[in-house]
């Protein structure tokens, strides 16, 4: 699939590519002009309305992320030869095409790992570079934290404040999570500065539901915010915290038939390390950190530095991989829901979350489609029979994973939490 992504003043051609207007509207379809996609207009407007000023290459990185997420939505996996892997030829308008073309291979490798698709990137000139605001706001926060509305980011923001830091909260607005993001940012630390942005990526036609590449937009929004704070403009490096428990970040395949790409890889060490390399090459002084890289979700709950605040809000947080499918309710049976429920069990506190499918061990027609429950049960059984290493196989064998010893031990503890959940529910 070929896409050309550029601001609305770009001289788009009609050569069969999907033309995507960045930071603008697609306009009406006219004779001789195909339907266009669009992305980023609201995010740009909200950022500039806040009188924030980001680094030029942060805007280029956002243009890349907007283009990638639009491609991810436009490309239908069902139309590919294997029903999953797609191939994208993506042209993106940026302000510094020479630099970004030099990074194309590194970015393609990161995207291939993220979405398991094949990506070909070309960068051209003419990308958006907003004029600096006349009276810019220079936030005095000393770090940025991604606030998703999920449990892990809630704990992360709480812990940062308790450690004496002053985080600038950044969110990607998603229907069903926006209220949580706003509530959490207002409750933590007496109220955090909160920048809530929406990519609004809209291709013409049906949207692909898997959305494995959307992780890049989370990072792009965080980098944009990090380069706007006063410390960055003064020449300093700004920490950007992406808080996710290490077990879900790694997302080890539970069975031989279940690919890791069936879940997102936002905080996977391999992906984050590849993006860190790109940001460093770009001279963007943003240090991407996941302080919970070696923690299970249960360990995060138990160690949270403000237990009272956590207990007040934790049930409101969202973990479910099918939250919108079940009318903004936790299904209770997907892998993220099982990890959540196992974490509550390890924490020892009552889980007041509503789960559409609460019993996990029930054997009747209503519960016959618990594929993820079966996958976890099979993994637990395989580990018990053959050992952790035989089950893990090559799941940690990526070139940029770093020291895999602590990660192996983390996976063991994460599987022990899931095994305890299954035992409590009588899963057989």
VMD Tcl script that draws the C-alpha trace (Angstrom):
set ca {
  {0.00 0.00 0.00}
  {1.40 3.37 -1.03}
  {0.71 6.57 0.95}
  {1.89 10.17 0.59}
  {1.48 12.19 3.79}
  {2.04 15.95 3.75}
  {0.44 19.28 4.72}
  {-2.49 20.47 2.63}
  {-0.35 22.83 0.53}
  {1.62 19.89 -0.87}
  {1.22 19.25 -4.61}
  {-0.42 15.84 -4.29}
  {-0.59 13.77 -7.48}
  {-3.06 11.11 -8.55}
  {-0.78 8.11 -9.09}
  {-2.70 5.51 -7.12}
  {-1.30 6.40 -3.71}
  {-3.52 7.26 -0.77}
  {-2.94 10.97 -0.18}
  {-3.09 11.99 3.47}
  {-3.35 15.60 4.62}
  {-1.30 16.16 7.76}
  {-2.50 18.86 10.17}
  {-5.45 19.73 7.93}
  {-8.71 18.53 6.46}
  {-8.99 16.11 3.52}
  {-11.52 18.24 1.66}
  {-14.36 17.01 -0.48}
  {-13.75 14.38 -3.14}
  {-13.82 16.02 -6.55}
  {-13.67 14.83 -10.12}
  {-10.11 13.83 -10.88}
  {-9.11 13.71 -7.21}
  {-9.31 10.60 -5.08}
  {-10.59 10.53 -1.51}
  {-7.93 11.64 0.96}
  {-7.09 10.76 4.52}
  {-6.18 13.22 7.25}
  {-4.47 13.33 10.62}
  {-3.18 15.72 13.26}
  {-5.14 18.93 12.82}
  {-6.64 18.93 16.32}
  {-3.36 17.91 17.96}
  {-1.53 20.78 16.30}
  {-4.26 23.26 17.23}
  {-4.40 22.14 20.87}
  {-0.63 22.22 21.25}
  {-0.30 25.68 19.76}
  {-3.33 26.94 21.71}
  {-1.41 26.06 24.87}
  {1.38 28.38 23.56}
  {3.92 25.58 23.72}
  {7.01 25.47 21.49}
  {8.54 22.14 20.51}
  {11.85 21.29 18.86}
  {11.76 21.21 15.02}
  {12.67 17.52 14.83}
  {9.98 16.74 17.40}
  {7.46 18.07 14.86}
  {9.09 15.91 12.18}
  {8.84 12.88 14.49}
  {5.15 13.66 15.03}
  {4.61 13.92 11.25}
  {6.16 10.47 10.90}
  {3.99 9.04 13.70}
  {0.79 10.53 12.25}
  {1.64 9.05 8.86}
  {2.36 5.63 10.36}
  {-0.84 5.49 12.40}
  {-2.90 6.53 9.34}
  {-1.26 3.81 7.26}
  {-1.89 1.31 10.05}
  {-5.59 2.19 10.01}
  {-5.87 2.24 6.21}
  {-4.18 -1.08 5.46}
  {-6.55 -4.02 5.86}
  {-4.74 -7.09 7.22}
  {-7.45 -9.36 5.82}
  {-6.40 -8.33 2.30}
  {-2.79 -9.48 2.77}
  {-1.50 -12.83 1.55}
  {-1.24 -14.33 5.04}
  {-4.15 -12.42 6.57}
  {-1.82 -10.37 8.74}
  {1.41 -8.98 7.23}
  {1.08 -5.84 5.12}
  {3.58 -3.89 3.04}
  {3.66 -0.08 3.15}
  {5.43 2.39 0.88}
  {5.20 5.57 2.93}
  {6.30 9.05 1.84}
  {6.32 11.65 4.64}
  {6.86 15.40 4.39}
  {9.27 16.71 7.05}
  {11.39 19.83 7.52}
  {14.70 17.95 7.45}
  {14.38 15.16 4.85}
  {18.15 14.62 4.56}
  {18.44 13.65 8.21}
  {15.34 11.48 8.28}
  {16.23 9.62 5.07}
  {19.48 8.74 6.81}
  {17.42 7.19 9.62}
  {14.89 5.44 7.35}
  {16.37 1.95 7.70}
  {16.50 2.21 11.51}
  {12.90 3.43 11.67}
  {11.74 0.72 9.25}
  {13.28 -1.92 11.51}
  {11.56 -0.45 14.57}
  {8.21 -0.36 12.78}
  {8.60 -3.92 11.51}
  {9.11 -5.10 15.07}
  {6.19 -2.99 16.31}
  {3.54 -4.06 13.79}
  {5.13 -7.11 12.05}
  {4.58 -5.38 8.71}
  {7.07 -4.43 5.99}
  {7.74 -0.70 5.83}
  {9.52 1.40 3.17}
  {10.01 5.04 4.15}
  {10.89 8.06 2.04}
  {11.09 11.58 3.44}
  {10.52 14.72 1.38}
  {10.62 18.42 2.24}
  {7.71 20.69 3.04}
  {6.85 19.33 6.48}
  {5.08 21.43 9.09}
  {7.17 23.74 11.26}
  {4.85 26.07 13.24}
  {6.03 29.59 13.94}
  {7.02 30.08 17.60}
  {4.24 31.57 19.74}
  {4.65 35.26 20.52}
  {4.49 34.66 24.26}
  {5.53 31.02 24.68}
  {4.72 29.02 27.79}
  {7.76 27.26 29.24}
  {6.39 24.61 31.63}
  {8.49 24.21 34.77}
  {7.85 20.47 35.09}
  {10.99 18.35 35.35}
  {9.73 15.31 33.42}
  {6.94 14.04 31.18}
  {4.76 11.02 31.93}
  {2.45 9.20 29.56}
  {-0.99 9.04 31.22}
  {-3.11 6.56 29.31}
  {-5.96 5.96 31.73}
  {-4.57 2.51 32.48}
  {-3.45 1.10 35.80}
  {0.28 1.14 35.11}
  {0.43 4.78 34.03}
  {-1.69 5.73 37.05}
  {0.80 4.02 39.37}
  {3.72 5.55 37.51}
  {2.43 9.10 37.86}
  {1.63 8.57 41.55}
  {5.12 7.22 42.20}
  {6.84 10.08 40.38}
  {5.06 12.65 42.54}
  {5.87 10.69 45.68}
  {9.53 10.70 44.63}
  {9.45 14.51 44.61}
  {9.22 14.95 40.85}
  {6.87 17.27 39.01}
  {5.55 15.42 35.94}
  {3.87 16.95 32.88}
  {1.12 14.44 31.98}
  {0.53 13.70 28.29}
  {-2.34 11.61 26.93}
  {-3.52 10.28 23.62}
  {-7.26 10.80 23.83}
  {-9.19 7.60 23.17}
  {-12.92 7.29 23.54}
  {-13.61 5.65 26.89}
  {-10.29 6.72 28.42}
  {-10.50 10.52 28.26}
  {-12.48 10.89 31.48}
  {-10.03 8.66 33.35}
  {-7.05 10.58 32.03}
  {-8.54 13.87 33.19}
  {-9.61 12.46 36.58}
  {-6.22 10.92 37.29}
  {-4.28 14.04 36.29}
  {-6.52 16.14 38.57}
  {-6.13 13.77 41.54}
  {-2.38 13.21 41.50}
  {-0.06 15.66 43.18}
  {-2.77 18.24 43.71}
  {-3.34 18.38 39.96}
  {-0.86 17.79 37.13}
  {-0.40 19.92 34.06}
  {-2.15 17.77 31.46}
  {-1.82 17.86 27.69}
  {-4.47 15.67 26.04}
  {-4.04 15.27 22.28}
  {-5.85 13.24 19.63}
  {-4.21 12.07 16.43}
  {-7.61 11.96 14.62}
  {-6.09 9.76 11.92}
  {-8.89 9.16 9.42}
  {-8.34 7.21 6.23}
  {-11.15 6.98 3.70}
  {-13.02 3.72 3.95}
  {-13.03 1.08 6.67}
  {-10.47 1.19 9.48}
  {-8.25 -1.77 10.29}
  {-9.02 -2.68 13.93}
  {-5.68 -4.19 15.00}
  {-3.83 -0.83 15.25}
  {-0.47 -2.33 16.24}
  {1.52 0.76 15.19}
  {-0.37 3.29 17.31}
  {2.33 3.04 19.97}
  {4.45 5.42 17.93}
  {1.94 8.25 18.34}
  {2.07 7.91 22.13}
  {5.82 8.41 22.02}
  {5.58 11.27 19.52}
  {3.16 13.21 21.72}
  {5.46 12.68 24.70}
  {8.53 13.84 22.80}
  {6.66 16.91 21.55}
  {5.73 17.84 25.13}
  {9.18 17.06 26.52}
  {10.85 19.45 24.09}
  {8.45 22.23 25.11}
  {9.36 22.43 28.80}
  {11.63 25.10 30.19}
  {14.38 22.66 31.13}
  {14.67 21.51 27.51}
  {14.81 25.08 26.16}
  {17.56 25.75 28.70}
  {19.65 22.99 27.14}
  {18.80 20.15 29.53}
  {17.70 16.57 28.98}
  {14.08 15.77 29.89}
  {13.02 12.33 31.19}
  {9.93 10.89 29.49}
  {8.33 8.09 31.50}
  {6.41 5.35 29.70}
  {5.20 3.26 32.64}
  {4.15 -0.29 31.88}
  {4.71 -3.56 33.74}
  {7.49 -5.55 32.18}
  {5.44 -8.70 31.60}
  {2.91 -6.99 29.34}
  {5.69 -4.92 27.76}
  {7.48 -8.09 26.66}
  {4.22 -9.87 25.82}
  {5.73 -13.37 25.59}
  {3.83 -15.61 23.15}
  {1.71 -17.90 25.30}
  {1.54 -20.74 22.79}
  {3.27 -21.60 19.54}
  {0.20 -20.42 17.64}
  {0.00 -17.05 19.39}
  {2.25 -14.32 18.00}
  {3.54 -11.57 20.27}
  {2.15 -9.06 17.79}
  {-1.37 -10.04 18.82}
  {-0.91 -7.37 21.49}
  {0.72 -3.97 21.30}
  {4.42 -3.52 21.99}
  {4.44 0.08 23.19}
  {6.99 -0.47 25.97}
  {8.78 -3.56 24.67}
  {12.52 -3.13 25.38}
  {13.42 -3.96 21.78}
  {11.11 -1.27 20.40}
  {11.99 1.38 22.98}
  {15.72 0.85 22.46}
  {15.32 1.29 18.72}
  {13.35 4.50 19.20}
  {15.89 5.74 21.75}
  {18.58 5.34 19.10}
  {16.57 7.39 16.59}
  {15.87 10.17 19.10}
  {19.54 10.30 20.07}
  {20.59 10.54 16.42}
  {18.09 13.38 15.99}
  {19.69 15.29 18.86}
  {16.40 15.28 20.76}
  {17.34 15.46 24.45}
  {14.48 13.26 25.62}
  {15.31 10.21 27.73}
  {12.62 7.55 27.35}
  {12.33 5.49 30.55}
  {10.21 2.60 31.78}
  {10.98 2.30 35.51}
  {8.85 -0.87 35.71}
  {10.68 -2.79 32.99}
  {11.52 -5.54 35.49}
  {8.28 -5.45 37.52}
  {5.08 -7.47 37.30}
  {1.74 -5.70 37.54}
  {1.15 -7.21 40.98}
  {4.50 -5.90 42.18}
  {3.59 -2.43 40.92}
  {0.36 -2.46 42.90}
  {2.04 -3.65 46.09}
  {4.88 -1.12 45.89}
  {2.88 1.97 44.87}
  {4.02 4.83 47.06}
  {0.53 6.20 47.83}
  {-1.71 3.24 48.55}
  {-4.65 5.37 49.66}
  {-4.75 7.34 46.40}
  {-4.26 4.16 44.39}
  {-7.14 2.37 46.14}
  {-9.40 5.35 45.42}
  {-8.82 5.30 41.67}
  {-7.47 1.92 40.62}
  {-10.83 0.30 39.82}
  {-11.52 3.19 37.42}
  {-8.40 2.38 35.39}
  {-8.65 0.45 32.12}
  {-6.69 -2.67 31.19}
  {-8.94 -4.62 28.82}
  {-7.82 -5.28 25.27}
  {-11.48 -5.34 24.17}
  {-12.81 -2.52 26.29}
  {-14.70 -0.79 23.49}
  {-15.99 -4.08 22.06}
  {-17.85 -4.76 25.31}
  {-19.40 -1.28 25.62}
  {-16.55 0.17 27.67}
  {-16.49 -2.66 30.16}
  {-13.67 -5.06 31.00}
  {-14.24 -8.43 29.37}
  {-12.35 -10.22 32.15}
  {-10.94 -12.94 29.91}
  {-8.43 -11.35 27.50}
  {-4.75 -11.54 28.42}
  {-4.54 -7.94 29.74}
  {-7.65 -8.57 31.87}
  {-6.16 -11.78 33.24}
  {-2.92 -9.98 34.07}
  {-4.96 -7.27 35.81}
  {-6.97 -9.79 37.83}
  {-3.83 -11.72 38.74}
  {-2.23 -8.48 39.91}
  {-5.15 -7.70 42.24}
  {-4.87 -11.22 43.65}
  {-1.14 -10.76 44.26}
  {-1.81 -7.35 45.83}
  {-4.31 -8.84 48.25}
  {-6.88 -6.07 47.83}
  {-10.45 -6.52 46.64}
  {-10.93 -6.13 42.91}
  {-14.12 -4.12 42.42}
  {-13.76 -3.95 38.63}
  {-16.84 -5.11 36.73}
  {-15.96 -7.99 34.40}
  {-18.45 -9.12 31.78}
  {-17.08 -12.66 32.05}
  {-16.16 -12.94 35.71}
  {-15.80 -16.75 36.19}
  {-12.73 -18.01 34.35}
  {-13.06 -21.71 35.10}
  {-16.70 -22.16 34.17}
  {-17.32 -24.82 31.51}
  {-20.52 -24.09 29.59}
  {-21.46 -22.73 26.13}
  {-21.31 -19.10 27.30}
  {-17.68 -19.57 28.32}
  {-16.60 -21.75 25.39}
  {-14.79 -18.93 23.59}
  {-12.22 -18.24 26.29}
  {-9.32 -18.64 23.87}
  {-7.01 -16.39 25.88}
  {-7.83 -18.26 29.09}
  {-6.99 -21.53 27.34}
  {-3.74 -20.01 26.03}
  {-2.66 -18.96 29.52}
  {-3.62 -22.38 30.91}
  {-1.59 -24.12 28.19}
  {1.42 -21.89 28.92}
  {1.21 -22.62 32.66}
  {1.00 -26.36 31.93}
  {3.92 -26.26 29.48}
  {6.13 -24.40 31.96}
  {5.24 -26.94 34.64}
  {6.07 -29.86 32.35}
  {9.09 -28.61 30.39}
  {10.41 -25.61 32.29}
  {10.41 -21.86 31.65}
  {13.23 -21.79 29.11}
  {11.65 -24.40 26.86}
  {8.40 -22.45 26.88}
  {10.06 -19.06 26.33}
  {12.07 -20.25 23.34}
  {13.40 -17.24 21.37}
  {10.98 -14.69 22.92}
  {13.87 -12.72 24.44}
  {16.31 -13.26 21.56}
  {16.19 -9.80 19.97}
  {19.34 -7.79 19.19}
  {18.47 -4.71 21.27}
  {16.89 -6.34 24.34}
  {19.84 -5.63 26.62}
  {20.49 -7.93 29.60}
  {17.91 -10.71 29.35}
  {18.62 -12.27 32.76}
  {16.33 -9.92 34.73}
  {13.72 -10.14 31.96}
  {13.66 -13.93 32.16}
  {13.10 -13.76 35.91}
  {10.38 -11.16 35.40}
  {8.52 -13.42 32.96}
  {8.73 -16.26 35.49}
  {7.15 -14.10 38.20}
  {4.49 -12.83 35.81}
  {3.50 -16.37 34.86}
  {3.38 -17.30 38.55}
  {0.83 -14.51 39.11}
  {-1.28 -15.84 36.22}
  {-0.98 -19.42 37.50}
  {-2.24 -18.30 40.92}
  {-5.24 -16.61 39.25}
  {-6.12 -19.78 37.34}
  {-5.79 -21.87 40.45}
  {-8.10 -19.51 42.34}
  {-10.71 -19.82 39.58}
  {-10.35 -23.56 39.12}
  {-9.26 -23.31 35.49}
  {-8.45 -26.78 34.13}
}
mol new
graphics top color blue
foreach p $ca { graphics top sphere $p radius 0.5 }
foreach p [lrange $ca 0 end-1] q [lrange $ca 1 end] { graphics top cylinder $p $q radius 0.2 }
display resetview
